[in-house]
Amino acid sequence: MRVDSRLKPSRHQIHGRGAFDRPEFLRQGALQIQFHAPVRWENIRPPFRISAQLEAPIIVWGRDDRCWAFLHDFDERGIRLILDACRQATLERRGPYANPFSGGR
């Protein structure tokens, strides 16, 4: 595979739907564009979701769930922000009973 030296290095990590290591079921519909380490929080566009349909947890985002990256490919700040967003969603879903021992705060 020949790489164009004029492209930015961050573009080299993105594999498209025709990449050699894409199984057929990933070439159609969702999960078409994989981001490779290091993936940053700024690379994803909320809303995102966590999926376990591959061998490890993945973060899926974008129109029609086209973009994805393994959770372990995110940098430390990205993982922390993803977990904070999950924690916030859990607290919002539970409502006022989310933390019964907080003393009403």
N, C-alpha and C positions, 0 to 999 in steps of 0.2 A: 504494500500500500504506500503510495507516494503522498507525502504531506507537503502542502504548500507553505513555504517559509514565511509568506506574507501574512498568514493568519495568526491571530493572537494565540498564545499557548492555551488559554482557557477554552478555546474552541476545539482543540485537539482531544479533549476529554469527552466530548459529546458524541455518542454513537447514534446513528439514525436507524430507520427501520430496515435498511438493507445490509446492516453490518454482518460480518461473517459469523459472529457468535450469538446472533439473535435466533432463538427457536421460532418456528413458524407461528405459534400462537401469540407471540409478542409482536409480530410484524403487522398484525391487523388490529384495528380498534385501539383499545387502551394500551398504555405502557409502551409507547413507541420510541421515546427519546430518553436514554439513560444518561444521567450525570455521574461522573466519576470523582473520586476524592481528589482534592478537598472541595466539598460542596459547602457553600456558605448560606446562611439564612437569607441573604439578599438574592440568592439564585431562585428561590421558590416564590410563587405567587399564591397567597392565600385566596380562597380556602384550600387547605390540604387535608389529607387523611392518611392514616397509618394502615397498612395492609400487611398481611403475612402470607400472601399467595405464592411467594417465591421461598427460597430456603432460609431467608432471614427477614426481619422486619424491614419494610420499605416505606418511604414517604412518597405519596402520589399527589400531584397537583396539575393545574392547567386545564384548558378546555378539553372536555371529554377524557380527563385523566391521562393525557398523553405523556407527561413528563414524570420521571421517577428517579429516585436514588436510594441506595441502601442506607439505612439509618447510621450504620457504622462508617459511612463515607463522609458524613458531615463533620465539620470542625467542632471543637469543644463548645464554642459560643452557640453555634447552630443547634447542637443537641440540647443545650441548656434552654434555649428559647422554644424549641419544639416541646420539651417536657413542661415548661411553664405554660405554654398554650394549652396543653392537654390537662394540666392541673386546673387552670382557669375554667375550661369547659366543664370539667367534672364538678367544680364548686358551683357554677351557674346552674347546672342541671339539678343539683341537689337542693338548691335554694337556701332558705334560712336554716335548714337542718344540716348544712354541710359541715359545720364545726360547732357542735353543741357545747364545747368546753371553752369557747373563746370569750365568754363573759359578755356577749351581746355586741361585740365589735365586728 
